Amino acid sequence: MIKVFSFIASMAGEKSGTVRYSDDLAAVLRKTAEAAGEEISYERMTGNQLRVDYCLSCLNCFKKGICPLDSRDDMPILKKKLLESDILFIGSPVYMGEMSGLMKSVLDRLSYWAHRYELAGKPAAIFTTTDASFGQEVADRLADRLEFSGLVPVHMGHAKRGMGLPNLYLASDMQPIYEEAAQKLLQALASPTDFLGESAELKFKGRKRLADRGLKLSGLTGIPTWEEYLVLERRGILQAETYADYLRDASRGKRGE
Ligand SMILES: Cc1cc2nc3c(=O)[nH]c(=O)nc-3n(C[C@H](O)[C@H](O)[C@H](O)COP(=O)(O)O)c2cc1C
């Protein structure tokens, strides 16, 4: 069973156009997987189902891996779903040419995952909906930021709804786009290293160079070197020469080899 989790950063719930993108893509992914003899479970959450508070800028997550807000809002629920899934859908409406404020708040709260590669090797579809403009730009930027946490975005897409008129984009126009995305998601699940973006590899190499020299990883932001070292060591990052190696090691570890 392949677990797909979708987080849609819209408060519009079932009326959200971004939810429609997610559900339509999930339907095509299910069909594609079933044709290959695989089953899909699909779960989605929208902004209105969660309370997500603003980051306090305390840096505790970077230092200790613990966020004080986690005990009072719903981020732990979201984190658990993100970590437990095999494939992620991350969708946001475009507001004022950017991702929604909620999406940004979620990214802020997950910033420390960029230091820990929490999402390493997880294939993802990243998408936005707009009335008219900035859709692809925002999807690409969102994918780039999530890649910092090791995520493997293989589909960056957008749909235009048309000015003020809900659900105007045509499902038939989107069909080939969803089909290509579904193929890529399944391929990436089998072999994430075939889909690694440049920035993931570059970021990995930079981090490793610093770690190899015993330099402070993030001295300016007050992140203690030794704590990061422990995380890196535990995750086998210090032994791996490339991000691709790391992913292979990590998936070997997961399979108990
Ligand atoms: C506050 C706000 C700002 C928006 N800004 C833009 C924009 O800059 N460009 C655009 O094309 N559409 C913009 N829209 C339209 C939404 O992006 C569009 O309707 C989107 O599909 C809504 O997604 P949802 O139904 O999933 O919430 C904006 C809508 C709102 C509510």
The ligand as an SDF file (V2000), in Angstrom:
LIG
                    3D

 31 33  0  0  0  0  0  0  0  0999 V2000
   -6.1250   37.1220   -0.6620 C   0  0  0  0  0  0  0  0  0  0  0  0
   -6.1270   36.5990   -2.0630 C   0  0  0  0  0  0  0  0  0  0  0  0
   -5.1200   36.9620   -2.9240 C   0  0  0  0  0  0  0  0  0  0  0  0
   -5.0810   36.4750   -4.2210 C   0  0  0  0  0  0  0  0  0  0  0  0
   -4.0490   36.8320   -5.0660 N   0  0  0  0  0  0  0  0  0  0  0  0
   -4.0100   36.3420   -6.3290 C   0  0  0  0  0  0  0  0  0  0  0  0
   -2.9320   36.6770   -7.2180 C   0  0  0  0  0  0  0  0  0  0  0  0
   -2.0000   37.3810   -6.8520 O   0  0  0  0  0  0  0  0  0  0  0  0
   -2.9670   36.1900   -8.4840 N   0  0  0  0  0  0  0  0  0  0  0  0
   -3.9850   35.3800   -8.9300 C   0  0  0  0  0  0  0  0  0  0  0  0
   -3.9620   34.9990  -10.0750 O   0  0  0  0  0  0  0  0  0  0  0  0
   -4.9870   35.0160   -8.0940 N   0  0  0  0  0  0  0  0  0  0  0  0
   -5.0290   35.4700   -6.8240 C   0  0  0  0  0  0  0  0  0  0  0  0
   -6.0550   35.0950   -5.9620 N   0  0  0  0  0  0  0  0  0  0  0  0
   -7.0190   34.0630   -6.4070 C   0  0  0  0  0  0  0  0  0  0  0  0
   -6.6520   32.6870   -5.8620 C   0  0  0  0  0  0  0  0  0  0  0  0
   -5.2860   32.3940   -6.0820 O   0  0  0  0  0  0  0  0  0  0  0  0
   -7.4530   31.5710   -6.5250 C   0  0  0  0  0  0  0  0  0  0  0  0
   -8.8270   31.8280   -6.4650 O   0  0  0  0  0  0  0  0  0  0  0  0
   -7.1290   30.2270   -5.8970 C   0  0  0  0  0  0  0  0  0  0  0  0
   -7.5230   29.2090   -6.7970 O   0  0  0  0  0  0  0  0  0  0  0  0
   -7.8070   30.0060   -4.5640 C   0  0  0  0  0  0  0  0  0  0  0  0
   -7.4770   28.7170   -4.1020 O   0  0  0  0  0  0  0  0  0  0  0  0
   -8.4190   27.8690   -3.1450 P   0  0  0  0  0  0  0  0  0  0  0  0
   -9.7870   27.8120   -3.7800 O   0  0  0  0  0  0  0  0  0  0  0  0
   -7.7680   26.5410   -3.0770 O   0  0  0  0  0  0  0  0  0  0  0  0
   -8.4390   28.5700   -1.8190 O   0  0  0  0  0  0  0  0  0  0  0  0
   -6.0980   35.5890   -4.6830 C   0  0  0  0  0  0  0  0  0  0  0  0
   -7.1300   35.2230   -3.7890 C   0  0  0  0  0  0  0  0  0  0  0  0
   -7.1480   35.7140   -2.4990 C   0  0  0  0  0  0  0  0  0  0  0  0
   -8.2350   35.2680   -1.5480 C   0  0  0  0  0  0  0  0  0  0  0  0
  1  2  1  0
  2  3  1  0
  2 30  2  0
  3  4  2  0
  4  5  1  0
  4 28  1  0
  5  6  2  0
  6  7  1  0
  6 13  1  0
  7  8  2  0
  7  9  1  0
  9 10  1  0
 10 11  2  0
 10 12  1  0
 12 13  2  0
 13 14  1  0
 14 15  1  0
 14 28  1  0
 15 16  1  0
 16 17  1  0
 16 18  1  0
 18 19  1  0
 18 20  1  0
 20 21  1  0
 20 22  1  0
 22 23  1  0
 23 24  1  0
 24 25  2  0
 24 26  1  0
 24 27  1  0
 28 29  2  0
 29 30  1  0
 30 31  1  0
M  END
$$$$
